[in-house]
Amino acid sequence: MWVEQYEQSFPAVFTSYYAGWGSTSRRADAADRAPQWALRVAAREDRLRSAVQRAREQLEAKGFGHAEFDTVLMVGVDTSNGWATVLDGRPTLFLALEMMNDDIGDEVVAIHEAMHAVQLELLGPQRQWSGKFIYDFAAEGLAVAASRILHPRLSDSEYLWFATGHEDWISDCERQRTAIRSTICSLADAGEDDETVNGLLTMHERDDGLPARCGYWLADQMTQDWLSTGKTLLDIATMTAQEASANVTAWLSDARQAQRP
């Protein structure tokens, strides 16, 4: 039923989903949970539509022009809460309703992914930041920064995890600042799917003891530094791939970053 009546009704959506953000091995569990999710997703859909529209308008007000992207609100298999990619030639924001929390964190997710989608539109197919880990790192820093600016006065945990309760993780990242910076600097030219970068922007456990997803924390630190020098979200989002690579590498290589409190 899940596949025949749901997935096959939206083949392009699910082909894209399983290519990078979902797992077909979780279909059976998702089908079992679908009746429970059905009780909540309608209200979530209404709330998230409004949140995405607000994010679109806020980004336009920050100089991004008419923020052009499509939106897919879906029920997935409980693996990824949001992402942005190109679907049928159009920048598209995806939000997985089964993974929303019915609190302020959902709005932060909407802004975060809207920033990714807008950047896809701005850069176009010829100028995308893609292929290297360093570009994913920079893009995540940009998206976190956008959520900080467009939805101020929340906690670091809410910007970096879309929920409260991750203060220990933040403290661990701060404690391991030097090791995180050194590791990411050494892997800047790694491919975005290289096994060596697993766990830096994902939930994979790392053999070197660095906190999972610690790349989000360091990317946020980097982007906040850039913004403090007068750069804007638009300046950062429209860097060429070469400029992004050079600027990230310069920041990571700056010994002062390892000495910050």
Beta strands, then each sheet from edge to edge (+ up, - down):
strand 1: 70-74
strand 2: 82-87
strand 3: 90-96
sheet 1: 1+ 3+ 2-
end
